[in-house]
Amino acid sequence: MSISAINARNQFKGTVQEIIRGPVLSEVDVQTPAGMITSVITTRSIDALDLRVGSEVLAVFKSTEVMLAKL
């Protein structure tokens, strides 16, 4: 499954394995069929997406960034 509103070819469905929260930025480790992907996103975004260990996400990335969309 992919999100049709995002024009990015590099998408991997995965499951959140670990969240390392910081005051402003946090790390989110996502296990995908292609391997582990780590995204650094704002802590506010983690709360807004209600991300937790076990959440299914879509890792969408370009050469300079990795974005997450909750499924």
N, CA, C and O of each residue as an XYZ file, in Angstrom:
284
protein
N       0.841     -1.169      0.000
C       0.000      0.000      0.000
C       0.888      1.233      0.000
O       1.900      1.279      0.698
N       0.505      2.229     -0.784
C       1.226      3.496     -0.767
C       0.229      4.635     -0.674
O      -0.963      4.456     -0.927
N       0.719      5.790     -0.315
C      -0.124      6.974     -0.215
C      -0.047      7.703     -1.534
O       1.034      8.146     -1.923
N      -1.162      7.845     -2.241
C      -1.155      8.407     -3.585
C      -0.911      9.904     -3.615
O      -0.594     10.448     -4.673
N      -1.050     10.596     -2.475
C      -0.860     12.037     -2.447
C       0.609     12.435     -2.371
O       0.930     13.621     -2.452
N       1.495     11.473     -2.219
C       2.924     11.763     -2.150
C       3.580     11.242     -3.411
O       3.427     10.072     -3.764
N       4.311     12.113     -4.090
C       4.978     11.720     -5.320
C       6.417     11.334     -4.996
O       7.345     12.103     -5.246
N       6.593     10.153     -4.446
C       7.931      9.635     -4.144
C       7.926      8.144     -4.432
O       7.023      7.426     -4.004
N       8.925      7.686     -5.149
C       8.980      6.272     -5.518
C       9.586      5.417     -4.423
O       9.313      4.219     -4.351
N      10.397      6.007     -3.578
C      11.094      5.244     -2.545
C      10.235      5.156     -1.296
O      10.280      6.036     -0.436
N       9.460      4.100     -1.202
C       8.549      3.895     -0.084
C       8.696      2.464      0.416
O       8.708      1.515     -0.369
N       8.807      2.323      1.737
C       8.867      1.003      2.341
C       7.879      0.934      3.491
O       7.918      1.761      4.401
N       6.994     -0.052      3.449
C       6.091     -0.291      4.555
C       6.878     -0.986      5.652
O       7.692     -1.868      5.379
N       6.632     -0.585      6.898
C       7.367     -1.198      7.988
C       6.670     -1.026      9.321
O       5.565     -0.489      9.405
N       7.341     -1.494     10.358
C       6.823     -1.446     11.717
C       7.823     -0.730     12.607
O       9.022     -1.001     12.551
N       7.321      0.191     13.436
C       8.184      0.918     14.364
C       8.732     -0.073     15.391
O       7.972     -0.774     16.059
N      10.063     -0.121     15.507
C      10.731     -1.025     16.440
C      11.182     -0.310     17.706
O      11.168     -0.887     18.793
N      11.588      0.963     17.558
C      12.084      1.708     18.720
C      11.912      3.193     18.465
O      12.045      3.661     17.334
N      11.615      3.929     19.530
C      11.538      5.385     19.475
C      12.440      5.921     20.575
O      12.278      5.578     21.746
N      13.380      6.756     20.195
C      14.259      7.410     21.165
C      13.863      8.880     21.168
O      14.221      9.642     20.271
N      13.108      9.260     22.212
C      12.551     10.607     22.289
C      13.571     11.605     22.810
O      14.324     11.330     23.745
N      13.571     12.769     22.179
C      14.360     13.896     22.651
C      13.424     15.066     22.894
O      12.239     14.984     22.569
N      13.930     16.156     23.459
C      13.061     17.295     23.744
C      12.491     17.940     22.486
O      11.370     18.448     22.509
N      13.249     17.929     21.387
C      12.789     18.541     20.131
C      12.782     17.522     18.996
O      11.794     17.420     18.269
N      13.864     16.768     18.834
C      13.987     15.764     17.782
C      14.048     14.379     18.398
O      14.560     14.196     19.502
N      13.518     13.407     17.670
C      13.521     12.019     18.125
C      13.938     11.112     16.980
O      13.829     11.480     15.811
N      14.419      9.915     17.330
C      14.774      8.898     16.344
C      13.704      7.813     16.345
O      13.246      7.373     17.399
N      13.317      7.393     15.151
C      12.337      6.319     15.005
C      12.972      5.239     14.142
O      13.295      5.480     12.978
N      13.153      4.045     14.710
C      13.680      2.902     13.966
C      12.508      2.113     13.402
O      11.596      1.726     14.133
N      12.542      1.877     12.094
C      11.470      1.175     11.394
C      12.037     -0.060     10.720
O      12.968      0.039      9.921
N      11.480     -1.229     11.036
C      11.885     -2.471     10.385
C      11.069     -2.627      9.109
O       9.839     -2.639      9.151
N      11.757     -2.747      7.973
C      11.104     -2.932      6.676
C      11.648     -4.202      6.032
O      12.647     -4.747      6.499
N      11.011     -4.678      4.975
C      11.558     -5.834      4.260
C      12.961     -5.569      3.713
O      13.736     -6.500      3.495
N      13.282     -4.290      3.493
C      14.601     -3.927      2.971
C      15.629     -3.756      4.081
O      16.809     -3.555      3.797
N      15.209     -3.831      5.332
C      16.111     -3.652      6.454
C      15.621     -2.551      7.376
O      14.516     -2.034      7.207
N      16.445     -2.195      8.349
C      16.098     -1.174      9.328
C      16.342      0.212      8.739
O      17.385      0.467      8.136
N      15.375      1.099      8.918
C      15.494      2.488      8.490
C      15.288      3.346      9.728
O      14.362      3.110     10.504
N      16.151      4.343      9.915
C      16.006      5.266     11.031
C      15.635      6.639     10.502
O      16.280      7.166      9.596
N      14.592      7.208     11.078
C      14.144      8.546     10.715
C      14.322      9.464     11.917
O      13.985      9.091     13.041
N      14.845     10.652     11.689
C      14.926     11.677     12.727
C      13.820     12.688     12.421
O      13.871     13.397     11.416
N      12.826     12.741     13.299
C      11.696     13.640     13.108
C      11.441     14.401     14.405
O      11.987     14.060     15.454
N      10.611     15.428     14.321
C      10.325     16.188     15.530
C       9.512     15.344     16.499
O       8.701     14.510     16.096
N       9.744     15.578     17.770
C       8.992     14.880     18.811
C       7.516     15.242     18.699
O       6.650     14.406     18.960
N       7.228     16.465     18.317
C       5.848     16.898     18.113
C       5.173     16.057     17.016
O       3.990     15.735     17.127
N       5.908     15.707     15.975
C       5.339     14.879     14.903
C       5.045     13.461     15.387
O       4.053     12.855     14.981
N       5.900     12.940     16.246
C       5.647     11.611     16.821
C       4.326     11.626     17.575
O       3.520     10.704     17.450
N       4.106     12.683     18.361
C       2.861     12.795     19.121
C       1.665     12.997     18.194
O       0.610     12.400     18.407
N       1.821     13.834     17.167
C       0.718     14.102     16.240
C       0.317     12.848     15.466
O      -0.866     12.632     15.201
N       1.304     12.019     15.102
C       1.027     10.776     14.381
C       0.645      9.637     15.327
O       0.245      8.558     14.889
N       0.773      9.893     16.630
C       0.509      8.875     17.649
C       1.344      7.624     17.382
O       0.844      6.501     17.457
N       2.622      7.836     17.070
C       3.514      6.715     16.793
C       3.907      6.019     18.079
O       4.194      6.659     19.090
N       3.916      4.701     18.022
C       4.310      3.868     19.147
C       5.048      2.648     18.585
O       4.932      2.336     17.400
N       5.798      1.974     19.436
C       6.415      0.718     19.015
C       5.290     -0.203     18.556
O       4.304     -0.391     19.268
N       5.441     -0.771     17.370
C       4.421     -1.647     16.803
C       3.542     -0.957     15.766
O       2.823     -1.632     15.030
N       3.583      0.381     15.692
C       2.785      1.096     14.690
C       3.271      0.737     13.287
O       4.474      0.647     13.040
N       2.324      0.533     12.376
C       2.673      0.340     10.974
C       2.826      1.707     10.340
O       1.973      2.579     10.504
N       3.928      1.890      9.609
C       4.208      3.168      8.969
C       4.683      2.941      7.544
O       5.023      1.826      7.148
N       4.696      4.008      6.800
C       5.258      4.002      5.463
C       6.450      4.941      5.494
O       6.280      6.144      5.693
N       7.657      4.415      5.299
C       8.858      5.242      5.248
C       8.989      5.739      3.811
O       9.149      4.948      2.881
N       8.921      7.036      3.646
C       8.988      7.670      2.332
C      10.238      8.536      2.329
O      10.393      9.400      3.192
N      11.126      8.317      1.376
C      12.361      9.084      1.437
C      12.859      9.516      0.078
O      12.605      8.889     -0.951
N      13.582     10.621      0.126
C      14.333     11.131     -1.008
C      15.794     11.073     -0.586
O      16.105     10.584      0.501
N      16.666     11.550     -1.406
C      18.093     11.418     -1.098
C      18.507     12.170      0.159
O      19.539     11.848      0.747
N      17.728     13.164      0.588
C      18.129     13.976      1.735
C      17.264     13.803      2.971
O      17.569     14.397      4.005
N      16.195     13.014      2.908
C      15.319     12.910      4.065
C      14.506     11.626      4.061
O      14.315     10.999      3.018
N      14.028     11.241      5.246
C      13.113     10.117      5.416
C      11.887     10.641      6.130
O      11.997     11.215      7.213
N      10.699     10.448      5.530
C       9.448     10.870      6.145
C       8.649      9.642      6.522
O       8.813      8.590      5.904
N       7.784      9.749      7.527
C       6.930      8.650      7.955
C       5.467      9.019      7.815
O       5.075     10.150      8.102
N       4.659      8.067      7.374
C       3.206      8.220      7.322
C       2.617      7.030      8.061
O       2.953      5.883      7.765
N       1.739      7.295      9.020
C       1.132      6.202      9.779
C       0.061      5.536      8.939
O      -0.743      6.213      8.299
N       0.046      4.210      8.938
C      -0.939      3.444      8.161
C      -2.089      3.023      9.045
O      -3.021      2.369      8.577
